[in-house]
């Protein structure tokens, strides 16, 4: 006769479960592993991005020129702000010298579009695979519940076939069925917690990056306005 404690262990209950319940448990374990892979990789990515963003902003405000900023920021590969600056700087260098509006100000709409596109690309990269956490958090409990319902149905069929409804007959089948619900919750709870955590981190990085875009555009406008003033001051001397 089998030891009741051994027969009701989680491992044995999984082995004795129906093929459908085992398939559901395998799916939930796979979903949980994928969730933890996303959680760990994205957490490291967010931490690196935030640290390198701070480093780049220090470079940006303490450097003497855009070329110096570009050179010093090349090594910050995880910085979203550095990548956005690089896109804007490349677009700025493409701007023709003669491209002026009526009031003498350079047309910087192309630069602004390039910066906004770069921000969208960086945020999209940060959000990549994070939606899997939301999917798992919402779907895993229902998948586990389906496995539980199926297991309970199988248990009642066994009870009917045996003609007995004693606790010794009912307990193994109910325990087997409830494992699916427990596994669903084990996959869903961390996914829900870290989805909100990562979403808040992405929101903070997004706000910092969008704020930098405005600072960068203001710097370009001031620089170009200063160049225009210098040219206008030299013009009377040339006439004299």
TORLUMFI-7030 format. One line per 3 residues: their letters; for each residue x, y negated, z of N, C-alpha, C. Coordinates in Angstrom, 2 decimals, padded with zeros to 5 digits. Atoms other than C-alpha are relative to their C-alpha. Example, Ala and Ser with C-alpha at 12.3 -4.5 7.8 and 13.67 -1.06 7.14 Angstrom:
<atoms>
AS	000.89,001.19,000.00,012.30,004.50,007.80,000.90,-001.20,000.00  -000.82,001.19,-000.06,013.67,001.06,007.14,-000.77,-001.09,000.73
</atoms>
This chain:
<atoms>
XXX	000.84,001.21,000.00,000.00,000.00,000.00,000.87,-001.25,000.00  -000.80,001.22,000.10,001.37,-003.45,-000.93,-000.17,-000.86,001.23  000.05,000.96,-001.10,002.23,-005.96,001.72,-000.90,-001.17,-000.41
XXX	000.91,001.08,000.38,-000.61,-008.53,001.72,000.72,-001.32,-000.19  -000.73,001.26,000.13,001.83,-011.36,002.29,000.74,-000.06,-001.32  -000.75,-000.04,001.26,003.91,-010.21,-000.66,-000.95,-000.14,-001.20
XXX	000.94,000.03,001.12,000.88,-009.73,-002.90,-000.62,-001.36,-000.21  000.61,001.33,000.11,-000.40,-013.23,-002.15,001.06,-001.10,-000.17  -001.03,001.01,000.24,002.96,-014.95,-002.77,-000.27,-000.68,-001.34
XXX	000.27,000.78,001.21,002.86,-017.67,-005.44,000.57,000.69,-001.23  -000.65,-000.63,001.15,005.29,-015.79,-007.69,-000.82,001.19,-000.50  000.78,-001.18,000.39,003.24,-012.58,-007.64,-001.37,-000.39,-000.56
XXX	001.29,000.44,000.50,000.00,-014.48,-008.14,000.12,-000.49,-001.44  -000.22,000.46,001.37,001.44,-016.10,-011.26,000.20,001.18,-000.93  -000.23,-001.19,000.83,002.64,-012.74,-012.57,-001.29,000.78,-000.26
XXX	001.25,-000.75,000.12,-000.80,-011.22,-011.94,-001.11,-000.80,-000.68  001.03,000.84,000.61,-002.67,-014.14,-013.51,-000.30,000.46,-001.42  000.37,-000.35,001.37,-004.50,-013.77,-016.80,000.91,-000.72,-000.98
XXX	-000.88,000.64,001.00,-002.57,-014.63,-020.00,-000.33,-001.47,-000.24  000.39,001.39,000.24,-004.56,-017.85,-020.48,000.48,-000.89,001.14  -000.46,000.78,-001.16,-003.81,-019.06,-016.94,001.52,-000.13,-000.03
XXX	-001.46,000.05,000.10,-000.14,-018.18,-017.42,000.44,-000.99,-001.08  -000.31,000.95,001.06,-000.11,-020.15,-020.66,-000.20,-001.43,000.47  000.27,001.33,-000.54,-001.65,-023.15,-018.90,001.10,-000.41,000.98
XXX	-001.07,000.29,-000.96,000.93,-022.92,-016.10,001.31,-000.30,-000.73  -001.21,000.25,000.79,003.73,-022.73,-018.67,-000.04,-001.38,-000.64  000.15,001.33,000.59,002.37,-025.83,-020.41,000.23,-001.09,001.04
XXX	-000.14,001.01,-001.06,002.18,-027.75,-017.12,001.44,-000.10,000.49  -001.41,000.03,-000.40,005.71,-026.75,-016.14,000.82,-000.74,-001.06  -000.70,000.70,001.08,006.97,-027.90,-019.56,-000.27,-001.50,000.02
XXX	000.36,001.43,-000.06,005.08,-031.20,-019.24,000.71,-000.67,001.16  -000.68,000.56,-001.17,006.55,-031.74,-015.78,001.49,-000.20,-000.26  -001.43,000.12,000.31,010.10,-031.09,-017.00,000.24,-001.18,-000.94
XXX	-000.14,001.12,000.91,009.63,-033.55,-019.87,-000.18,-001.33,000.72  000.24,001.22,-000.77,008.24,-036.14,-017.46,001.23,-000.40,000.81  -001.18,000.30,-000.80,011.26,-035.87,-015.17,001.17,-000.41,-000.88
XXX	-001.06,000.42,000.92,013.59,-036.13,-018.17,-000.20,-001.46,-000.41  000.31,001.39,000.36,011.82,-039.35,-019.23,000.26,-000.92,001.19  -000.16,000.83,-001.20,011.81,-040.68,-015.66,001.47,-000.29,000.27
XXX	-001.43,000.18,-000.30,015.55,-040.13,-015.13,000.69,-000.82,-001.07  -000.68,000.73,001.08,016.67,-041.36,-018.55,-000.43,-001.46,-000.05  000.49,001.38,000.06,014.46,-044.46,-018.50,000.40,-000.80,001.23
XXX	-000.44,000.71,-001.20,015.35,-045.33,-014.91,001.44,-000.47,-000.14  -001.40,000.38,000.23,019.04,-045.29,-015.81,000.09,-001.11,-001.04  000.00,001.01,001.07,018.32,-047.29,-018.98,-000.45,-001.36,000.52
XXX	000.50,001.27,-000.54,016.32,-049.94,-017.10,001.04,-000.65,000.93  -000.99,000.53,-000.94,018.97,-050.30,-014.40,001.18,-000.60,-000.76  -001.11,000.52,000.80,021.73,-050.72,-017.00,-000.40,-001.28,-000.72
XXX	000.47,001.19,000.71,019.65,-053.23,-018.97,-000.07,-001.21,000.92  000.13,001.12,-000.93,018.93,-055.38,-015.93,001.37,-000.51,000.46  -001.34,000.41,-000.43,022.56,-055.38,-014.77,000.74,-000.73,-001.12
XXX	-000.71,000.63,001.11,023.94,-056.20,-018.22,-000.67,-001.30,-000.45  000.67,001.27,000.29,021.29,-058.88,-018.76,000.54,-001.11,000.90  -000.56,000.99,-000.93,022.59,-060.66,-015.66,001.41,-000.39,-000.42
XXX	-001.37,000.28,000.44,026.16,-060.34,-016.94,-000.01,-000.90,-001.24  000.04,000.78,001.24,025.22,-061.71,-020.35,-000.46,-001.43,000.26  000.47,001.35,-000.30,023.32,-064.67,-018.92,001.12,-000.84,000.63
XXX	-001.15,000.71,-000.58,026.41,-065.58,-016.88,000.97,-000.42,-001.11  -000.85,000.33,001.14,028.45,-065.44,-020.10,-000.62,-001.12,-000.82  000.70,000.96,000.84,025.82,-067.44,-021.98,000.11,-001.42,000.55
XXX	000.02,001.33,-000.59,025.73,-070.34,-019.54,001.40,-000.54,000.30  -001.36,000.44,-000.36,029.49,-070.45,-018.84,000.95,-000.05,-001.19  -000.87,000.03,001.18,030.86,-070.12,-022.39,-000.07,-001.36,-000.68
XXX	-000.10,001.31,000.65,031.91,-073.06,-024.53,-000.67,-000.05,-001.37  000.60,000.01,001.32,030.36,-071.97,-027.80,-000.70,001.32,-000.31  000.76,-001.20,000.36,028.10,-069.47,-029.53,000.90,001.15,-000.44
XXX	-000.92,-001.05,000.46,031.02,-067.62,-031.11,000.64,000.71,001.18  -000.58,-000.59,-001.21,032.57,-067.07,-027.69,-001.02,000.90,000.69  001.06,-000.81,-000.60,029.23,-065.79,-026.37,-000.15,001.30,-000.77
XXX	000.14,-001.18,000.84,028.94,-063.39,-029.31,001.13,001.00,000.26  -001.17,-000.86,-000.21,032.46,-062.03,-028.73,-000.07,000.69,001.35  000.02,-000.56,-001.34,032.06,-061.52,-024.99,-001.20,000.92,000.23
XXX	001.20,-000.80,-000.22,028.58,-060.02,-025.30,-000.07,001.28,-000.80  000.04,-001.19,000.85,029.45,-057.31,-027.82,000.07,001.29,000.80  -000.16,-001.23,-000.79,030.38,-054.81,-025.11,-001.21,000.35,000.85
XXX	001.19,-000.25,-000.84,027.03,-055.12,-023.31,-001.07,000.68,-000.86  000.85,-000.73,000.94,025.31,-052.44,-025.36,-001.41,000.26,000.52  001.32,-000.27,-000.57,022.39,-051.94,-022.96,-000.79,-001.27,000.31
XXX	000.67,001.27,-000.30,021.53,-055.63,-022.58,-000.98,-000.36,-001.10  001.01,000.41,000.98,018.28,-056.53,-024.30,000.24,-001.45,-000.43  -000.23,001.40,000.30,019.17,-060.22,-024.10,001.18,-000.16,-000.96
XXX	-001.17,000.07,000.89,022.57,-059.65,-025.75,-000.37,000.39,-001.42  000.41,-000.44,001.35,020.93,-057.82,-028.65,-000.90,-001.05,-000.66  000.85,001.06,000.55,018.35,-060.58,-029.07,000.86,-001.19,-000.42
XXX	-000.92,001.09,000.36,021.10,-063.22,-029.02,000.73,000.31,-001.30  -000.74,-000.40,001.20,023.02,-061.27,-031.65,-000.86,-000.19,-001.25  000.90,000.17,001.15,019.99,-061.26,-033.98,-000.17,-001.48,-000.34
XXX	000.17,001.43,000.22,019.45,-065.01,-033.52,001.27,-000.65,-000.53  -001.28,000.57,000.43,023.14,-065.79,-033.96,000.28,000.33,-001.46  -000.20,-000.39,001.40,023.33,-063.84,-037.23,-000.90,-000.82,-000.92
XXX	000.93,000.79,000.82,020.26,-065.68,-038.53,000.44,-001.46,-000.06  -000.48,001.38,-000.04,021.74,-069.02,-037.45,001.14,-000.20,-000.99  -001.15,000.11,000.91,024.90,-068.35,-039.47,-000.44,000.06,-001.46
XXX	000.52,-000.05,001.37,022.75,-067.67,-042.55,-000.66,-001.31,-000.41  000.75,001.22,000.27,021.07,-071.07,-042.26,000.83,-000.95,-000.86  -000.76,000.92,000.86,022.17,-073.33,-045.15,000.17,-001.37,000.67
XXX	-000.28,001.32,-000.60,023.75,-076.62,-044.13,-001.00,-001.03,-000.49  000.90,001.01,000.57,021.44,-078.55,-046.46,-001.46,000.24,000.37  001.40,-000.32,-000.35,018.31,-076.92,-044.98,-000.45,-000.94,001.11
XXX	000.41,001.02,-000.96,016.83,-080.00,-043.28,-001.47,-000.35,-000.22  001.35,000.51,000.12,013.35,-081.27,-042.57,000.08,-001.50,-000.23  000.04,001.43,000.31,012.24,-084.85,-043.22,000.68,-000.84,001.06
XXX	-000.60,000.81,-001.05,013.48,-086.06,-039.86,001.45,000.40,000.26  -001.40,-000.37,-000.14,016.90,-084.45,-040.32,000.23,001.22,000.85  -000.15,-001.17,-000.85,016.26,-081.54,-037.98,000.08,001.26,-000.86
XXX	-000.07,-001.26,000.77,017.29,-078.10,-039.26,-001.27,000.80,000.18  001.17,-000.89,-000.08,014.53,-075.69,-040.02,000.42,001.27,000.72  -000.43,-001.16,-000.80,014.82,-073.00,-037.31,-001.12,001.03,000.15
XXX	001.08,-000.98,-000.10,011.62,-071.08,-037.91,000.50,001.42,-000.27  -000.55,-001.32,000.29,013.62,-068.20,-039.41,000.72,000.57,001.21  -000.71,-000.45,-001.21,015.74,-068.05,-036.27,-001.00,000.45,001.06
XXX	001.01,-000.35,-000.99,012.68,-068.04,-034.06,-000.67,001.33,-000.34  000.60,-001.27,000.43,011.11,-065.23,-036.10,000.95,001.17,000.25  -000.98,-001.06,-000.23,014.33,-063.22,-035.90,000.11,000.34,001.48
XXX	-000.07,-000.23,-001.44,014.47,-063.67,-032.13,-001.23,000.75,000.50  001.23,-000.66,-000.43,010.83,-062.68,-031.64,-000.05,001.46,-000.46  -000.04,-001.38,000.52,011.30,-059.61,-033.84,000.96,000.84,000.82
XXX	-000.98,-000.74,-000.79,014.38,-058.61,-031.87,-000.55,000.32,001.39  000.62,-000.25,-001.30,012.48,-058.98,-028.58,-000.98,001.17,-000.10  000.97,-001.08,000.19,009.69,-056.75,-029.92,000.69,001.35,-000.16
XXX	-000.72,-001.26,000.20,012.21,-054.13,-031.03,000.62,000.52,001.28  -000.62,-000.41,-001.26,013.99,-054.12,-027.69,-001.03,000.53,000.99  001.05,-000.45,-000.91,010.77,-053.79,-025.69,-000.58,001.32,-000.48
XXX	000.50,-001.26,000.56,009.54,-051.07,-028.04,000.95,001.15,000.33  -000.99,-001.03,-000.34,012.77,-049.17,-027.40,-000.10,000.39,001.48  000.14,-000.29,-001.42,012.30,-049.48,-023.64,-001.27,000.81,000.28
XXX	001.29,-000.67,-000.24,008.69,-048.28,-023.86,-000.07,001.39,-000.64  000.02,-001.28,000.71,009.58,-045.29,-026.05,-000.04,001.17,000.98  000.22,-001.21,-000.80,008.40,-042.00,-024.46,-000.65,-000.27,001.36
XXX	000.62,000.28,-001.30,007.05,-043.81,-021.38,-001.48,000.35,-000.02  001.41,-000.33,000.10,003.52,-043.24,-022.67,-000.27,001.47,000.30  000.16,-001.42,-000.35,004.14,-039.52,-022.15,-000.35,000.16,001.47
XXX	000.32,-000.05,-001.43,004.00,-040.19,-018.41,-001.48,-000.29,000.23  001.42,000.33,-000.15,000.58,-041.81,-018.74,-000.88,001.15,-000.49  000.77,-001.14,000.53,-000.67,-038.91,-020.87,-000.01,001.15,000.99
XXX	-000.09,-001.10,-000.97,000.56,-036.35,-018.35,-000.79,-000.32,001.26  000.72,000.39,-001.23,-000.85,-038.30,-015.39,-001.50,000.13,-000.16  001.45,-000.04,000.20,-004.31,-038.41,-016.94,-000.50,001.39,-000.40
XXX	000.47,-001.27,000.55,-004.46,-035.00,-018.62,000.35,001.22,000.86  -000.46,-001.19,-000.74,-002.51,-032.62,-016.33,-001.01,000.51,001.04  000.98,-000.53,-000.97,-005.15,-032.46,-013.53,-001.16,000.73,-000.67
XXX	001.11,-000.66,000.70,-007.85,-031.55,-016.05,000.43,001.33,-000.62  -000.52,-001.27,000.52,-005.66,-028.92,-017.69,000.10,001.02,001.12  -000.08,-000.90,-001.15,-004.97,-027.45,-014.25,-001.37,000.44,000.46
XXX	001.37,-000.35,-000.41,-008.67,-027.58,-013.41,-000.61,001.02,-000.95  000.49,-000.99,000.95,-009.47,-025.69,-016.59,000.55,001.38,000.32  -000.58,-001.28,-000.39,-007.04,-022.98,-015.52,-000.64,000.56,001.25
XXX	000.65,-000.44,-001.24,-008.68,-022.87,-012.09,-001.39,000.56,-000.29  001.35,-000.46,000.34,-012.19,-022.55,-013.54,000.07,001.36,-000.69  -000.14,-001.28,000.71,-011.04,-019.79,-015.86,000.38,001.13,000.96
XXX	-000.42,-001.00,-000.98,-009.33,-017.98,-012.99,-001.13,000.42,000.92  001.14,-000.33,-000.87,-012.41,-018.20,-010.78,-001.02,000.84,-000.75  000.91,-000.82,000.80,-014.57,-016.86,-013.59,000.49,001.44,-000.08
XXX	-000.56,-001.35,000.04,-012.21,-013.90,-013.92,-000.15,000.71,001.33  000.14,-000.60,-001.33,-012.36,-013.36,-010.16,-001.42,000.48,000.24  001.39,-000.42,-000.19,-016.14,-013.26,-010.12,-000.34,001.21,-000.88
XXX	000.21,-001.19,000.84,-016.09,-010.80,-013.00,000.56,001.25,000.67  -000.59,-001.13,-000.71,-013.78,-008.57,-010.97,-000.86,000.40,001.20  000.86,-000.28,-001.14,-016.03,-008.88,-007.93,-001.24,000.77,-000.44
XXX	001.17,-000.70,000.51,-019.01,-007.86,-010.03,000.31,001.42,-000.41  -000.37,-001.35,000.43,-017.15,-004.88,-011.46,000.25,000.92,001.18  -000.32,-000.82,-001.17,-015.98,-003.71,-008.03,-001.19,000.15,000.93
XXX	001.17,-000.06,-000.86,-019.30,-004.39,-006.35,000.29,-000.36,001.44  -000.38,000.40,-001.36,-017.59,-005.94,-003.33,000.39,-001.46,-000.01  -000.32,001.43,-000.10,-017.27,-009.52,-002.18,000.70,-000.30,001.31
XXX	-000.74,000.21,-001.24,-015.03,-009.10,000.86,001.13,-000.99,-000.22  -001.08,000.98,000.08,-012.30,-011.64,001.65,001.23,000.60,-000.66  -001.17,-000.65,000.58,-009.62,-009.13,000.67,-000.10,000.07,-001.52
XXX	000.20,-000.06,001.45,-011.14,-008.91,-002.81,000.00,-001.39,-000.62  000.16,001.35,000.55,-011.92,-012.62,-003.28,001.28,-000.82,000.10  -001.14,000.88,-000.27,-008.76,-014.20,-001.80,001.06,000.01,-001.11
XXX	-001.05,000.05,001.03,-006.18,-013.08,-004.42,-000.44,-000.74,-001.26  000.48,000.66,001.22,-008.32,-014.24,-007.36,-000.15,-001.50,000.17  000.16,001.44,-000.25,-009.15,-017.61,-005.79,001.36,-000.67,000.13
XXX	-001.35,000.56,-000.15,-005.51,-018.18,-004.81,000.67,-000.15,-001.35  -000.57,000.04,001.36,-004.41,-017.34,-008.34,-000.57,-001.16,-000.79  000.65,001.07,000.76,-006.93,-019.80,-009.77,000.45,-001.38,000.47
XXX	-000.35,001.32,-000.54,-005.97,-022.65,-007.44,001.44,-000.40,-000.31  -001.38,000.34,000.36,-002.31,-022.44,-008.44,000.02,-000.93,-001.21  000.05,000.85,001.20,-003.25,-024.02,-011.79,-000.30,-001.45,000.38
XXX	000.31,001.36,-000.45,-004.81,-027.03,-010.03,001.19,-000.62,000.71  -001.17,000.51,-000.72,-001.80,-027.38,-007.74,001.11,-000.39,-000.98  -001.03,000.30,000.99,000.55,-027.27,-010.72,-000.36,-001.25,-000.80
XXX	000.43,001.19,000.71,-001.53,-029.86,-012.54,000.24,-001.27,000.80  -000.24,001.16,-000.87,-001.35,-032.23,-009.57,001.49,-000.26,000.17  -001.45,000.16,-000.15,002.39,-031.58,-009.16,000.61,-000.68,-001.21
XXX	-000.49,000.67,001.21,002.91,-032.72,-012.75,-000.54,-001.43,-000.10  000.67,001.29,000.21,000.45,-035.65,-012.64,000.44,-001.07,000.99  -000.28,001.01,-001.04,001.37,-037.37,-009.35,001.31,-000.73,-000.27
XXX	-001.23,000.74,000.31,005.05,-038.15,-010.13,-000.11,-000.81,-001.29  000.15,000.71,001.27,004.08,-039.10,-013.69,-000.73,-001.32,000.19  000.77,001.23,-000.25,001.52,-041.65,-012.45,000.82,-001.02,000.77
XXX	-000.79,000.91,-000.82,003.86,-043.13,-009.83,001.10,-000.67,-000.83  -001.14,000.55,000.74,006.85,-043.54,-012.13,-000.43,-000.73,-001.27  000.50,000.77,001.14,004.74,-044.73,-015.06,-000.20,-001.46,000.41
XXX	000.21,001.36,-000.49,003.69,-047.77,-013.02,001.33,-000.66,000.36  -001.32,000.53,-000.38,007.24,-048.19,-011.70,000.77,-000.48,-001.24  -000.73,000.36,001.22,008.80,-048.17,-015.17,-000.68,-001.13,-000.76
XXX	000.74,001.06,000.67,006.05,-050.38,-016.57,000.32,-001.36,000.61  -000.36,001.25,-000.68,006.85,-053.04,-013.96,001.42,-000.43,-000.36  -001.37,000.32,000.40,010.55,-052.82,-014.82,000.04,-000.56,-001.42
XXX	000.05,000.47,001.39,009.79,-053.22,-018.53,-000.58,-001.41,-000.07  000.62,001.33,-000.02,007.56,-056.21,-017.78,001.00,-001.06,000.46  -000.99,000.96,-000.49,010.34,-057.90,-015.82,001.07,-000.27,-001.05
XXX	-001.01,000.17,001.04,012.93,-057.27,-018.54,-000.57,-000.79,-001.17  000.65,000.71,001.10,010.45,-058.50,-021.16,-000.10,-001.49,000.30  000.12,001.42,-000.37,009.84,-061.75,-019.27,001.35,-000.70,-000.03
XXX	-001.35,000.58,000.02,013.58,-062.35,-018.82,000.48,-000.22,-001.43  -000.45,000.10,001.40,014.23,-061.70,-022.51,-000.74,-001.10,-000.74  000.79,001.05,000.66,011.39,-063.94,-023.71,000.39,-001.38,000.52
XXX	-000.45,001.27,-000.56,012.56,-066.69,-021.35,001.33,-000.42,-000.62  -001.28,000.30,000.64,016.04,-066.44,-022.85,-000.21,-000.54,-001.41  000.27,000.47,001.37,014.60,-066.90,-026.36,-000.27,-001.50,000.00
XXX	000.29,001.43,-000.07,013.24,-070.29,-025.34,001.25,-000.81,000.34  -001.24,000.70,-000.35,016.54,-071.28,-023.73,000.95,-000.07,-001.19  -000.89,-000.05,001.16,018.47,-070.21,-026.82,-000.46,-000.97,-001.09
XXX	000.53,000.92,001.00,016.18,-072.13,-029.17,000.23,-001.45,000.41  -000.25,001.36,-000.50,016.49,-075.23,-026.99,001.47,-000.38,-000.18  -001.43,000.27,000.17,020.28,-074.91,-027.07,000.33,-000.29,-001.46
XXX	-000.25,000.22,001.42,020.27,-074.64,-030.87,-000.51,-001.37,-000.44  000.57,001.29,000.36,018.00,-077.66,-031.21,000.85,-001.15,000.53  -000.85,001.07,-000.57,020.17,-079.77,-028.87,001.31,-000.10,-000.75
XXX	-001.28,-000.01,000.72,023.33,-078.70,-030.70,-000.14,-000.65,-001.37  000.20,000.56,001.33,021.92,-079.56,-034.11,-000.36,-001.47,000.05  000.33,001.41,-000.17,020.47,-082.84,-032.86,001.24,-000.82,000.30
XXX	-001.24,000.69,-000.31,023.86,-083.76,-031.44,000.85,-000.18,-001.25  -000.75,000.10,001.26,025.48,-083.02,-034.81,-000.57,-001.10,-000.89  000.66,001.03,000.82,022.93,-085.26,-036.54,000.34,-001.40,000.50
XXX	-000.32,001.31,-000.57,023.61,-088.14,-034.10,001.43,-000.39,-000.33  -001.40,000.29,000.31,027.36,-087.87,-034.67,000.16,-000.43,-001.45  -000.08,000.36,001.41,026.87,-087.98,-038.43,-000.55,-001.41,-000.24
XXX	000.61,001.32,000.19,024.63,-091.04,-038.16,000.90,-001.11,000.55  -000.92,001.00,-000.55,027.25,-092.83,-036.01,001.19,-000.23,-000.90  -001.14,000.14,000.92,029.97,-092.14,-038.55,-000.37,-000.74,-001.29
XXX	000.45,000.60,001.26,027.88,-093.42,-041.45,000.29,-001.50,-000.08  -000.30,001.44,000.08,028.19,-097.19,-040.61,001.49,-000.26,-000.16  -001.44,000.19,000.13,031.97,-096.82,-040.22,000.45,000.24,-001.42
XXX	-000.37,-000.30,001.38,032.18,-095.27,-043.66,-000.39,-001.14,-000.93  000.46,001.11,000.84,030.19,-098.19,-045.13,000.93,-001.18,000.15  -000.89,001.12,-000.24,032.46,-100.74,-043.47,001.37,000.27,-000.62
</atoms>
